[in-house]
Amino acid sequence: MRKLIYLSVFFLFLSSVSLQAFDIDNSIGSEHTEVITSSVEMSNEADEVAHHAVPGWTVIPFVLLLLMIATGPLFYEHFWHKNYPIVAIVLASIVVLYYLFVLHNSHGPIHAMAEYIQFIALLTGLFVASGGIMISIDRKASPIVNVVLLIIGAISANLIGTTGASMLLIRPYIRLNKGRIKAYHIIFFIFIVSNVGGSLTPIGDPPLFLGFLKGVPFFWTLTHNLWPWIFGILLLSGLFYWTDVRFNKKLNLEKLEPSPEYSNKIKITGTRNFIWLGLVIGAVFLDPNVIEWVPAIHYDGQKFSFVREIIMLTVAFLSYKLASKEAIKGNEFSFEPIREVAFIFIGIFGTMMPALELVSNFASSPEGVKMISHNTLYWGTGILSGFLDNAPTYLNFVTAAMASQGGNINNINEVASYANGGVFADSILYLKSISIAAVFFGAFTYIGNGPNFMVKSIAEGVGIKMPSFFGYIIRFSIPFLIPLFVITWLIFFAFS
């Protein structure tokens, strides 16, 4: 409770300082305006005049937070688990206060706050709603069964999002492998279900949804990302199968205990929560930038959503109160995973503002524009998506790519034309390289995409020993993901 009070005080303080500029406007027929994003738009010369440039040292709190996330559970575990909410809030507050009172820039903090509220409302709604659905698979765990479940998760990610699919399937996946589950089972789940799987629709992953809101046609991702998706899923599934087969032989379960009888049936408890889950997914589309009659908060010429966030949080409350007690108990449901994600990502959203701004400023500079190609967009978007939130990273690079060719991301018709080839040379290849990189590279660290940290927390909550931040990168990302990134680049981008 004490830590939740800290969280409330932080938001009340930020709101009292910065939200005075807001004006709630429920009028119908307003012009289509910019999607909420922390990116610094290259064409907005007024902002450049109004706000001082951010100095390079302001990325120190972000780097410090990443180092503490990486080293805390290893070297000062007791302090970290007790105080990480305070650490995250303090570091975020340092950057926010510097923006407000030194740079006199309320634009960045307000965007970061709005983006965080969207992020945590969606994750909370999906996490709680799926927590009331218990899927029991009564069959013997095997490498092939695990692969099938992971592929089902990858397909589902495009229908209910990587977060929805992850929260729905991680618990039955863990129960299926009870007695034999290891860290690599969870890591590959993060790779396939929580990230790469969501490449085919705007619902699949937040970066693609932002692109859709900006004007990228809904089925563009299915048309252009299909073959990289198939390749990525097959490669990762093959690597997992090889790893699981090796472990299965080593474990030799038959010699350890007699094999029980299995009915090979699937039982679902708490099916009513699928309705709640559907409401959360449906609410995603209630964006005032697309649907003009949706009430919005207007600030600085932009519309900020609040209706869908209220719906999502209300659904989270009701879906928990009305959930099947058997499902809640069977899932060993706890609010600790979403609590941990909420506090950690306060720090990430608050401290990463300077990093995103510096990247955006360089990309829009003459030197940056000269460097832009589909190859630099792929690796630039990818590397930063692994360590920053991949949604604003995606939008920053799309902004830079369009501007380098004379396009404007704030013009929905130009974005649609850009996505379809229009009058911009190589625009489809540019957008495809950014889209694939943002989604694929989100798996590179625990913080690359929202579901990663939550899946880790759920696994640790049931006693699975997960690798540290650096352990995840060294033991799994480098040997398994780097080959995926390089081969994907060579096949689909390098020689295009």
Secondary structure, DSSP 8 states (H G I E B T S, - for coil): -HHHHHHHHHHHHHHHHHGGG-EEE--SS------------TT-HHHHHHS----GGGGHHHHHHHHHHHHHHHHSHHHHHHHHHHHHHHHHHHHHHHHHHTS---HHHHHHHHHHHHHHHHHHHHHHHHHT-EEEEES---HHHHHHHHHHHHHHHHHHHHHHHHHHHHHHHHHHTTTT--HHHHHHHHHHTTTGGGGSSTTTSHHHHHHHHHT--TTHHHHHHHHHHHHHHHHHHHHHHHHHHHHHHHH-HHHHS-------EEEEE-TTHHHHHHHHHHHTT--TTTSTTS-EEEETTEEEE-HHHHHHHHHHHHHHHTS-HHHHHHTT--SHHHHHHHHHHHHHHHHSHHHHHHHHHHHHSHHHHHH-SHHHHHHHHHHHHHHS-HHHHHHHHHHHHHHHTT--TT-HHHHHHHHT-TTSTTHHHHHHHHHHHHHHGGGSSTTSSHHHHHHHHHHHHTT-----HHHHIIIIIIIIIHHHHHHHHHHHTTT-
